Amino acid sequence: MSHHYRILTANSPSYYVLALTLVALALLGLGAAHYMESEGHWVTGMNNQIVWGLPHVFAISLILSASGALNVASMASLFGRTIYSGWSRFSGLLAISLLIGGLLVLVLDLGRPDRLIIAMTHYNFKSIFAWNIFLYTGFIAVAGIYLWFMFERKMNRHVKVAGLVAFGWRFVLTAGTGSIFGFIVARQFYHSSMMAPLFIVLSLSLGTAVFMLVSRVIGSLSGISMKPEISSSMMRLLGILIALEGFLVCVFYLTGLYTAARYDVVLFIIVNGGIYTFLFWAGQIVIGTVMPLYLIFLTRNQAGAKARLVSAAISKVIGGFCLLYVMVIAGQSYPQLMFPGKQVQSTFFDGVVARYAPSWPELALGLGGVSVVGVIILAATRVLPFLPAETQRVQSS
């Protein structure tokens, strides 16, 4: 099927307001990173117990979304869903942009980003972190080649092969990201074989939701709207992925309650974890699972289909962020089980639940990474034809 593409030609005040806001937030994030680098991490909410804070939650959310954002391109090139073909280029651009934003936050939150050179030149292949350097940079290269094949007519016949490689690479990438946590034996909440499949499904649902939201924003700026059949199909796909994710979350926590080594920390999160318990039930379960499933499958109001789609996607993004916040922060907050069956007390907070409150530099850095994604998308779509031309106009929809 032949498709026509166009560049973003928006010149409305809303476009320039959005662009300036994104640039300002990106600069604020860069300033926050410089502030933390100059003053030290004591200006953040992190401490000796909580070494991965709010920026890591932003970074992991963006990295997982990058993998899932390629769903549209994969469905078009691998599974023959030609209705998605017009959005394939934008899907690849969004995936690369999200990964760059996530890695930028991750590197600037390390405290010594200059030492990344050591990690890139001296490898410890027993560490999953070393493997992820190849997975992340490789994903950008694979997705870039995938985009090149889409743009170059002479290479179009190889798009399916490139799509297959990208499809497999992103599964390995998200499995590797989940394995970072799954291989940490010292943290009872993390150490689980369920981490890899849970992160894979989370990336698919989160990436689909992010794609739906970003495509809506770009569509409103360019004066076009996604075709109703594409929106309906994507909303059903999102619902299936959210249901599968909810099932895996239930299995993860139920097996934790069954396992003696993880029983206490799982009970802490779902019953008496304070803010973590609230974020789990209100954010992850109600807002991130129940609400979008209700909007997608139990609401039949066709007149408000667009509003339902946007609401379901926003709910999924909020729920996914809460899931990762609880997983990353609460998993560190609960005291390590140094000697099973023994009570440990010392002057170094052993056996005590660690406290953590995000600071403004952490929030600014995270939002800066999200803003960089927006800046890349706005700049790229103004230069190259990433957007489909055969869509309906907003005024007539």
C-alpha positions as CSV (number, residue, x, y, z in Angstrom):
1,M,0.0,0.0,0.0
2,S,1.4,3.4,-1.0
3,H,1.3,6.2,1.5
4,H,2.0,9.8,1.4
5,Y,3.8,11.7,4.1
6,R,4.2,15.3,5.1
7,I,6.2,17.5,7.5
8,L,4.7,19.4,10.4
9,T,3.8,22.9,9.1
10,A,2.1,24.3,12.2
11,N,2.5,28.0,12.7
12,S,-0.2,28.5,15.4
13,P,0.5,30.3,18.7
14,S,-0.1,26.9,20.5
15,Y,2.8,25.4,18.6
16,Y,5.3,28.1,19.6
17,V,4.0,28.1,23.2
18,L,4.5,24.3,23.4
19,A,8.0,24.5,21.8
20,L,9.2,27.3,24.1
21,T,7.8,25.5,27.1
22,L,9.6,22.3,26.2
23,V,12.9,24.1,25.6
24,A,12.5,26.0,28.9
25,L,11.9,22.7,30.8
26,A,14.8,21.0,29.1
27,L,17.1,23.9,30.1
28,L,15.7,23.7,33.7
29,G,16.5,20.0,33.7
30,L,20.0,20.6,32.5
31,G,20.4,23.3,35.2
32,A,19.1,20.9,37.9
33,A,21.7,18.3,36.7
34,H,24.5,20.8,37.0
35,Y,23.2,21.8,40.4
36,M,23.3,18.2,41.7
37,E,26.7,17.6,40.1
38,S,28.2,20.8,41.7
39,E,26.6,20.5,45.2
40,G,26.5,16.7,45.5
41,H,23.5,14.4,45.8
42,W,22.8,15.5,49.3
43,V,20.6,18.2,47.7
44,T,18.3,15.4,46.5
45,G,16.0,13.2,48.5
46,M,18.3,10.3,47.9
47,N,20.5,8.8,50.7
48,N,22.6,5.7,51.5
49,Q,19.5,3.5,51.4
50,I,17.6,5.1,48.4
51,V,20.3,5.4,45.7
52,W,17.8,5.3,42.8
53,G,15.3,8.2,43.1
54,L,12.7,9.9,41.1
55,P,15.0,10.5,38.0
56,H,15.4,6.8,37.7
57,V,11.6,6.3,37.6
58,F,11.4,8.9,34.8
59,A,14.3,7.2,33.0
60,I,12.9,3.7,33.2
61,S,9.5,5.0,32.1
62,L,10.9,6.6,29.0
63,I,13.1,3.6,28.1
64,L,10.2,1.2,28.4
65,S,7.9,3.5,26.5
66,A,10.6,3.7,23.7
67,S,10.4,0.0,23.2
68,G,6.5,-0.1,23.2
69,A,6.3,2.9,20.9
70,L,7.5,0.7,18.0
71,N,4.3,-1.3,18.3
72,V,2.7,0.6,15.5
73,A,5.6,0.1,13.1
74,S,5.8,-3.6,14.0
75,M,2.1,-4.2,13.4
76,A,2.4,-2.6,10.0
77,S,5.6,-4.3,8.7
78,L,5.4,-7.7,10.5
79,F,1.8,-8.5,11.0
80,G,0.3,-7.0,7.8
81,R,-1.9,-4.4,9.5
82,T,-1.6,-1.9,6.7
83,I,-3.9,0.6,8.3
84,Y,-1.0,1.5,10.6
85,S,1.5,1.9,7.8
86,G,1.0,5.7,7.6
87,W,2.1,6.1,11.2
88,S,5.1,3.7,11.0
89,R,7.7,6.5,10.5
90,F,6.4,8.5,13.4
91,S,6.4,5.3,15.5
92,G,10.1,4.9,14.9
93,L,10.9,8.5,15.5
94,L,9.0,8.5,18.8
95,A,10.8,5.3,19.9
96,I,14.3,6.8,19.3
97,S,13.3,10.1,20.9
98,L,12.0,8.4,24.1
99,L,15.1,6.3,24.5
100,I,17.4,9.4,24.1
101,G,15.4,11.2,26.7
102,G,15.5,8.3,29.1
103,L,19.2,7.7,28.7
104,L,19.9,11.4,29.1
105,V,18.1,11.4,32.5
106,L,19.9,8.2,33.5
107,V,23.3,9.5,32.6
108,L,22.8,12.9,34.3
109,D,21.5,11.2,37.5
110,L,24.7,9.1,38.0
111,G,26.5,11.8,39.9
112,R,29.6,11.4,37.7
113,P,28.4,11.3,34.1
114,D,31.9,11.7,32.9
115,R,32.7,8.2,34.2
116,L,30.3,6.8,31.6
117,I,33.4,6.6,29.3
118,I,34.8,4.0,31.7
119,A,31.6,2.0,31.4
120,M,31.8,2.2,27.6
121,T,35.4,1.1,27.4
122,H,35.8,-1.4,30.3
123,Y,33.2,-4.1,30.3
124,N,32.2,-6.5,33.1
125,F,30.0,-9.0,31.2
126,K,28.8,-10.5,34.5
127,S,26.9,-7.3,35.1
128,I,23.6,-6.7,33.3
129,F,24.4,-3.0,33.3
130,A,27.3,-3.7,30.8
131,W,25.0,-5.6,28.5
132,N,22.4,-2.8,28.6
133,I,24.9,-0.4,27.1
134,F,24.9,-2.5,24.0
135,L,21.2,-3.0,24.1
136,Y,20.3,0.7,24.4
137,T,22.8,2.0,21.8
138,G,22.0,-1.0,19.6
139,F,18.3,-0.2,19.7
140,I,18.9,3.4,18.5
141,A,21.0,2.0,15.6
142,V,18.4,-0.7,14.7
143,A,15.5,1.7,14.9
144,G,17.5,4.2,12.8
145,I,18.1,1.6,10.1
146,Y,14.5,0.7,10.3
147,L,13.5,4.3,9.6
148,W,16.0,4.6,6.8
149,F,14.4,1.6,5.1
150,M,11.0,3.2,5.4
151,F,12.2,6.5,3.9
152,E,14.3,5.1,1.1
153,R,12.1,3.6,-1.6
154,K,14.8,1.3,-2.9
155,M,15.1,-0.2,0.6
156,N,11.4,-0.6,1.2
157,R,11.6,-4.3,0.3
158,H,13.8,-4.8,3.3
159,V,11.5,-3.1,5.8
160,K,10.0,-6.4,7.0
161,V,13.5,-7.8,7.8
162,A,14.5,-4.6,9.6
163,G,11.2,-4.7,11.5
164,L,11.8,-8.3,12.6
165,V,15.2,-7.4,13.9
166,A,13.8,-4.3,15.7
167,F,10.9,-6.4,17.1
168,G,13.3,-9.0,18.6
169,W,15.8,-6.3,19.8
170,R,13.2,-4.4,21.8
171,F,12.0,-7.6,23.5
172,V,15.6,-8.3,24.6
173,L,16.1,-4.7,25.6
174,T,13.1,-4.6,28.0
175,A,13.9,-8.1,29.3
176,G,17.4,-6.8,30.1
177,T,16.0,-3.7,31.8
178,G,13.8,-5.9,33.9
179,S,16.7,-8.2,34.6
180,I,18.6,-5.3,36.2
181,F,16.1,-5.7,39.1
182,G,15.5,-9.4,38.8
183,F,19.2,-10.2,39.3
184,I,19.6,-8.2,42.5
185,V,19.7,-10.9,45.1
186,A,20.2,-8.5,48.0
187,R,16.7,-6.9,47.5
188,Q,14.0,-9.4,48.2
189,F,11.3,-7.5,46.3
190,Y,13.4,-7.2,43.2
191,H,14.8,-10.7,43.0
192,S,12.2,-12.5,40.9
193,S,12.1,-14.2,37.5
194,M,8.8,-12.3,36.9
195,M,10.6,-9.0,36.4
196,A,11.6,-9.7,32.7
197,P,8.1,-10.6,31.4
198,L,6.4,-7.9,33.6
199,F,8.7,-5.3,32.1
200,I,8.1,-6.5,28.5
201,V,4.3,-6.3,28.9
202,L,4.6,-2.9,30.8
203,S,6.7,-1.5,27.9
204,L,4.1,-2.6,25.3
205,S,1.2,-1.0,27.2
206,L,3.0,2.1,28.3
207,G,4.5,2.6,24.8
208,T,1.1,2.2,23.1
209,A,-0.5,4.8,25.5
210,V,2.4,7.3,25.0
211,F,2.1,6.9,21.2
212,M,-1.7,7.6,21.4
213,L,-1.2,10.7,23.4
214,V,1.8,12.1,21.4
215,S,0.1,11.4,18.1
216,R,-3.0,13.3,19.3
217,V,-0.9,16.3,20.2
218,I,1.0,16.3,16.9
219,G,-2.3,15.8,15.1
220,S,-3.9,18.8,16.8
221,L,-0.8,21.0,15.9
222,S,-0.9,19.9,12.3
223,G,-4.7,20.1,11.9
224,I,-5.2,16.4,11.2
225,S,-6.7,13.5,13.1
226,M,-6.0,9.8,13.2
227,K,-8.6,7.7,11.3
228,P,-11.4,6.3,13.5
229,E,-10.6,2.7,12.6
230,I,-7.0,3.2,13.6
231,S,-8.0,4.8,16.9
232,S,-10.5,2.0,17.7
233,S,-8.0,-0.7,16.9
234,M,-5.3,0.9,19.0
235,M,-7.7,1.4,21.9
236,R,-8.6,-2.4,21.8
237,L,-4.9,-3.3,21.7
238,L,-4.2,-1.0,24.7
239,G,-7.0,-2.7,26.6
240,I,-5.7,-6.2,25.9
241,L,-2.2,-5.2,27.0
242,I,-3.4,-3.5,30.2
243,A,-5.4,-6.6,31.1
244,L,-2.3,-8.8,30.5
245,E,-0.2,-6.5,32.5
246,G,-2.7,-6.5,35.4
247,F,-2.6,-10.3,35.3
248,L,1.2,-10.4,35.6
249,V,1.1,-7.9,38.4
250,C,-1.3,-10.1,40.3
251,V,0.9,-13.1,39.7
252,F,4.0,-11.1,40.8
253,Y,2.5,-10.1,44.1
254,L,0.7,-13.4,44.8
255,T,3.9,-15.4,44.3
256,G,5.7,-12.9,46.6
257,L,3.1,-13.6,49.3
258,Y,3.7,-17.3,48.8
259,T,7.5,-17.0,49.0
260,A,8.8,-16.8,52.5
261,A,11.8,-14.5,51.6
262,R,9.5,-12.0,49.9
263,Y,6.4,-12.2,52.1
264,D,7.2,-9.3,54.4
265,V,8.2,-6.8,51.8
266,V,5.2,-7.6,49.6
267,L,2.9,-7.3,52.6
268,F,4.6,-4.0,53.4
269,I,3.8,-2.6,50.0
270,I,0.2,-3.7,49.7
271,V,-0.9,-3.2,53.3
272,N,1.2,-1.0,55.5
273,G,3.6,0.9,53.3
274,G,2.0,4.3,53.7
275,I,2.5,6.3,50.5
276,Y,3.7,3.2,48.6
277,T,0.5,1.4,49.5
278,F,-1.6,4.3,48.4
279,L,0.3,4.6,45.0
280,F,-0.1,0.8,44.5
281,W,-3.9,0.7,45.0
282,A,-4.9,4.1,43.9
283,G,-2.4,4.8,41.2
284,Q,-1.4,1.4,39.8
285,I,-4.6,-0.7,40.3
286,V,-7.5,1.9,40.1
287,I,-6.1,4.6,37.8
288,G,-3.7,2.5,35.8
289,T,-5.7,-0.7,35.4
290,V,-9.4,-0.6,36.4
291,M,-10.2,2.9,34.9
292,P,-8.7,2.4,31.4
293,L,-10.3,-1.1,31.2
294,Y,-13.6,0.4,32.1
295,L,-13.2,3.2,29.5
296,I,-12.1,0.8,26.8
297,F,-14.4,-2.2,27.2
298,L,-17.4,-1.1,29.3
299,T,-18.2,2.4,28.0
300,R,-20.2,2.4,24.7
301,N,-20.6,6.1,24.1
302,Q,-19.4,6.5,20.6
303,A,-19.8,10.2,20.6
304,G,-17.0,10.6,23.2
305,A,-14.7,8.0,21.7
306,K,-11.8,10.4,21.3
307,A,-12.1,11.6,24.9
308,R,-12.3,8.0,26.1
309,L,-9.1,7.1,24.2
310,V,-7.2,10.1,25.6
311,S,-8.5,9.4,29.1
312,A,-7.6,5.7,28.9
313,A,-4.1,6.5,27.7
314,I,-3.5,9.2,30.4
315,S,-4.7,6.7,33.0
316,K,-2.3,4.1,31.7
317,V,0.7,6.5,31.8
318,I,-0.1,7.5,35.3
319,G,-0.6,3.9,36.4
320,G,2.6,2.8,34.8
321,F,4.6,5.6,36.5
322,C,3.1,4.6,39.8
323,L,4.0,1.0,39.2
324,L,7.6,1.9,38.6
325,Y,7.8,4.4,41.5
326,V,6.5,1.7,43.9
327,M,8.8,-0.9,42.4
328,V,12.0,1.2,42.4
329,I,11.6,3.3,45.5
330,A,9.7,0.9,47.8
331,G,12.0,-1.9,46.9
332,Q,14.9,0.1,48.3
333,S,13.0,1.5,51.2
334,Y,12.3,-1.8,52.8
335,P,15.3,-3.0,54.9
336,Q,17.5,-5.7,53.5
337,L,17.1,-9.1,55.0
338,M,20.7,-9.6,56.3
339,F,20.1,-12.6,58.6
340,P,16.8,-14.4,58.0
341,G,14.9,-15.1,61.2
342,K,17.0,-12.6,63.2
343,Q,16.3,-9.1,64.3
344,V,19.1,-6.7,63.3
345,Q,19.7,-3.3,65.0
346,S,22.6,-0.9,64.6
347,T,23.3,2.8,64.3
348,F,23.2,2.7,60.5
349,F,19.4,2.3,60.2
350,D,19.6,-1.5,59.7
351,G,16.1,-3.0,60.0
352,V,14.5,0.4,59.5
353,V,12.3,1.5,56.6
354,A,14.2,4.2,54.7
355,R,12.5,7.5,54.1
356,Y,12.5,9.3,50.8
357,A,11.0,12.5,49.5
358,P,11.8,13.7,46.0
359,S,13.4,17.1,45.7
360,W,12.8,19.8,43.0
361,P,16.1,19.1,41.2
362,E,15.1,15.4,40.8
363,L,11.7,16.4,39.4
364,A,13.2,19.1,37.1
365,L,15.7,16.6,35.7
366,G,12.9,14.0,35.0
367,L,10.7,16.6,33.4
368,G,13.7,17.8,31.4
369,G,14.2,14.4,29.9
370,V,10.5,14.3,28.9
371,S,10.9,17.8,27.4
372,V,13.9,16.7,25.3
373,V,11.7,14.0,23.8
374,G,9.2,16.7,22.8
375,V,11.9,19.0,21.4
376,I,13.3,16.2,19.2
377,I,9.9,15.3,17.9
378,L,8.9,18.8,17.0
379,A,12.3,19.5,15.3
380,A,12.4,16.2,13.4
381,T,8.8,16.5,12.1
382,R,9.5,20.0,10.9
383,V,12.4,18.8,8.8
384,L,11.5,15.3,7.5
385,P,8.1,13.9,6.4
386,F,7.3,11.7,9.4
387,L,3.5,12.4,9.5
388,P,0.9,10.6,7.4
389,A,-0.9,12.8,4.8
390,E,-4.0,10.5,4.3
391,T,-5.8,11.4,7.5
392,Q,-9.0,13.3,8.1
393,R,-9.0,16.9,9.0
394,V,-9.8,17.8,12.6
395,Q,-12.6,20.2,11.5
396,S,-14.5,17.4,9.8
397,S,-14.0,14.8,12.5
